[in-house]
Every structure is written in C-alpha cells, then in structure tokens.
C-alpha cells in the first residue's frame, strides 16, 4: 500500500510541476473596448502577469504526501485562474486577436484539465491523474508556441 501511495504522490508532483510550468491566458476581445496594445506592450504586460504567477507558484511549499499535493494543486489552480483573469483584461493588438483568443481557449482547457486532475487526485486514481497530466502537457506545448510567437517568453516556462 505504501508503494501505491508513493506512486500516486509521484504522479501528483508531476502534475503540479506541469501546472507550475506555464502561465497560459491571454487578452480577450471581450476585455471592454479600450485601445489595443501594440505587440510589444501586450508582450510586456503578458510577461509581467506570467512572471508574477511563476513567482507566486514557486513560493508554494513542497509536498510530501497526497493531501499536501492536492492542496498544492488547488492553490496552483487558483493562481492560474487569476493569471487568466488578468490576461483577459488586456486588449491585444488587433492583428493578434485570433492568436490571443486561441491562447485563451487553451488556458481555459488547461484550467478544466487541472480540475480533472484535482478530482482524480482526491479519488486516488493514478490512471486518471496520468491522463490529465498528459492532456496538460499537450495543451502546454501548443500554448507555449503561441506565447513564443507573441513575444511573451515568461508564459512558456
């Protein structure tokens, strides 16, 4: 039984590391009609949001057991949701709106996958945790490509 617990904890830590690795989020066309940012301004503001997310998540405590791992993921999820909300307040450059909207869609998918991961962790279902971890990796790969094109390198770490 102890081995199974360590295996689940290992999966949880992998999932937490993936969730900590990228900021995600973006500006959205629903952000309210303000003046569009230039690509450089958008990148700078996105980088600042992601750097803040990474700073806060790096300050979270390490986990040593399953209960702590679940708490960590809940905390990561809350910080991630906040970073997405902050990104939605930005007005992306008009020519980048579709790209930024795709990043927002991916971020929301990732948030939903984190929810699935947390539920699987609570059920102690390592197969479901692994499935969520794989989904987060796939979403992160596409999201990182988008943020690189937008010049928001802090959002790809």
N, C-alpha and C positions, 0 to 999 in steps of 0.2 A: 504494500500500500504506500509506503514511503517513496518508493521509486516512481509510482504513478504521480504522486504529488509533486515531486521534483520535475517530472516531465511536463506537467501542466504549468508549473511555475515558469519553466524554461520557455514554453510557448507564450506565456503571458508577457514575459520580459521581451521576447522578440517582437510581439505585437506592440508593446509600449514603445520600443525603440523605433519602430516604423512610424508610429503616430507622432513621435517627437521629431522625426527626421524632416518633415516638410510642413510648411505653413499652409499652403493652399489658399483659397479665397481669391477675390479679385474685386474690381469695381463692377458695378452693375448699371444697366441702363435705367433701372428703377431708382437711382440714387437721388433724383429730385431736381433735374433741370438746371444745375449750376453750370458754370463754364467748364468745358472739357479741359483736362490736364494735358500737357504735352507728354510725349512718350517718356521723356527724361523725368518730368515731375511725377508722373504716375509710378515709374520705376523706383524713384527715391522714396515716395510715400509707401509703396508696397514693401520695399526693403525694410523700412523702419517698422512697419507692422509685424513683419516676419521676424525681424531681429528681436523685437520685444517678446513675441511668442516664444522664440527659442531661449531667450534669457529666462523667462518665467518657467518654462518646462525644465530647463537644466537645473533650476533651483529645487525642483521636486525631489523628495527623498528616494533613495534606492529602495527596492523591495526585497524582502527576504522570505515572504510567504505569499500564498494565494490571496488572502484577504487584503494584504497591502498592495498586491498587483492590481486587484480590482479597483481599489481606491485610487491608485495612480492613474489608471485608465479613465476613471470618472473625472479626475482633475484635469487630465490632458484633454479630454473631450470638451470640458467647459472652456478651457483656454483656447482650444481650436475654434469652437463656436464663436467666441469673442473676436478672434482674429478675422473670421469670415465676415462677421457683422461690421467690423471696422473697414474691411476691404469694400464692402457694399456701399459705404459712404463716399468712396472715391468716385470721381467722374472720369472714366478712362478716355483716352483720345478717341475721337470718332472713328478713325481708321482701324483702331484696335478693339472696338466694342465687341465684335463677334468672337474674337480670340479671348478676350477677358470674360465674356459670358460663358464660353466653354470651360474656362478655368473655374468659374463659379459653380457650374454644374458638376464638375469633377470634385470640387471641395465639398459640396453637399452630399455627393455619393460617398465620399470618404467619411464624412460625419455619420452617415447612416451605417456604413460598414463598421465604424468604431462602436456604434450602438449594438450591432450584432455581436461584435467581439466581446463586449462587456457582458451581454446576456449569456453568451457561451461560457465565459469565464465563471459567471455565477452558477451555472449549471454543471461546471466541471466537465465540460465536453471538449476534450482536446481536438477532436476531428473538426468540430465547428469553429474552434479558435483558429486552427490552421487554415481553414477555408477563408475566414475573414482576413487573416494575415496575408494570404496570397492575393486576395482582392485589393487590399490596401496597397500592396507592392505594385500591382498593375496600374492602379489609379495614380499612384505617386509617380510612376515612370512617365505617364503622359503629361501629368501636371507639371513635372519638372521641365519637360521640353518646352511647354508653353511659357513658363516663367523665365526660362533662359532667353527665349525669343523676345520677351518683353523687357529684358534687362533687369529683372528682379532676382538676382542670384541668391539673395538671402532666403528666398522662398523655396530653394531647391536643396537645402541642407537637411 
